Amino acid sequence: MLASILIFATFVLFGSIGVLQFENDPESNIRTAGDAIWWAFATMTTVGYGDIYPITAEGRVLGIVLMIAGVGIFGTVTGLIASLFFKTNAKTVTNEDIMSELKRLREEVKELKGES
């Protein structure tokens, strides 16, 4: 879980830095570090509000990379959380365990019927 958070933060950090380097066109709407972090976070979480977006080809390719990474990270975290709900007991049941339980149940049935 912690690894996923660190990977997510690393992608947001480097994605922000990258998009600031690529989006140097005067028409670009990603101008500040805050804009870049907002865009990278929204892209990684696959929300993508559309208020801030890259206009250069490099920025768009970076956006694709962040989208794919975001889906992968959130899928991993979701799988990890789901696996916690389905954790089973580590005890392995052997044939001997089953046979001894069956024998005990047969004896109990005989006692209940009064057949000693």
C-alpha positions in Angstrom: 0.0 0.0 0.0 2.8 2.4 1.0 4.7 1.5 -2.2 1.6 2.4 -4.3 1.3 5.8 -2.6 5.0 6.5 -3.2 4.8 5.4 -6.8 1.7 7.6 -7.3 3.5 10.6 -5.7 6.5 10.0 -7.9 4.5 9.9 -11.0 2.6 13.1 -10.0 5.9 14.9 -9.2 7.7 13.9 -12.4 4.6 14.3 -14.5 4.3 17.9 -13.2 7.9 18.7 -13.9 7.6 17.1 -17.3 4.5 19.0 -18.4 5.9 22.3 -17.2 8.9 21.6 -19.5 6.8 20.6 -22.5 4.1 23.2 -22.2 6.2 26.2 -23.2 3.8 27.4 -25.9 2.3 30.9 -25.2 -1.2 29.4 -25.7 -0.7 26.7 -23.1 -2.9 26.8 -20.0 -0.5 25.0 -17.8 1.8 27.8 -16.6 2.5 27.4 -12.9 3.7 24.5 -10.7 0.3 24.5 -9.1 -1.4 24.1 -12.5 1.0 21.2 -13.3 0.4 19.4 -10.1 -3.3 19.8 -10.4 -3.2 18.5 -14.0 -1.0 15.5 -13.1 -3.1 14.6 -10.1 -6.4 14.8 -12.0 -4.9 12.8 -14.9 -3.5 10.1 -12.6 -6.9 9.7 -10.9 -8.5 9.5 -14.3 -10.8 12.4 -13.4 -9.5 14.8 -16.0 -11.7 17.8 -15.4 -10.7 19.4 -18.7 -10.0 22.8 -17.1 -6.3 22.3 -17.6 -4.9 20.2 -20.4 -1.7 20.0 -22.4 -1.6 21.3 -26.0 1.8 20.0 -27.2 2.3 16.5 -28.5 4.9 15.8 -25.8 2.5 16.9 -23.1 -0.3 14.8 -24.5 2.0 11.7 -24.6 2.9 12.4 -21.0 -0.8 12.6 -20.2 -1.3 9.1 -21.8 1.5 7.7 -19.7 0.0 9.2 -16.5 -3.4 7.9 -17.4 -2.2 4.3 -17.9 -0.1 4.5 -14.7 -3.0 5.8 -12.7 -5.3 3.0 -13.8 -2.6 0.5 -13.0 -1.9 1.9 -9.5 -5.6 2.3 -8.6 -6.3 -1.3 -9.9 -3.4 -2.6 -7.7 -4.7 -0.8 -4.6 -8.2 -2.0 -5.2 -7.0 -5.6 -5.6 -5.0 -5.3 -2.4 -8.0 -4.0 -0.5 -10.3 -6.7 -1.9 -7.8 -9.4 -1.0 -8.0 -8.3 2.6 -11.7 -9.2 2.6 -11.1 -12.7 1.3 -8.1 -13.7 3.4 -8.4 -17.3 4.4 -7.0 -19.3 7.3 -3.5 -20.5 6.6 -4.3 -24.0 8.1 -4.2 -26.8 5.5 -6.7 -29.5 5.8 -5.3 -33.0 5.1 -7.0 -36.3 4.3 -6.2 -37.5 7.8 -8.0 -34.6 9.3 -11.1 -35.3 7.2 -11.1 -39.0 8.0 -10.7 -38.4 11.7 -13.5 -35.9 11.7 -15.7 -38.3 9.7 -15.0 -41.1 12.3 -15.9 -38.8 15.1 -19.1 -37.8 13.4 -20.1 -41.4 12.8 -19.5 -42.2 16.5 -21.6 -39.3 17.5 -24.4 -40.4 15.2 -24.3 -43.9 16.7 -24.5 -42.4 20.2 -27.5 -40.3 19.3 -29.3 -43.3 17.8 -28.4 -45.3 21.0 -26.4 -47.9 19.1 -23.2 -48.0 21.1 
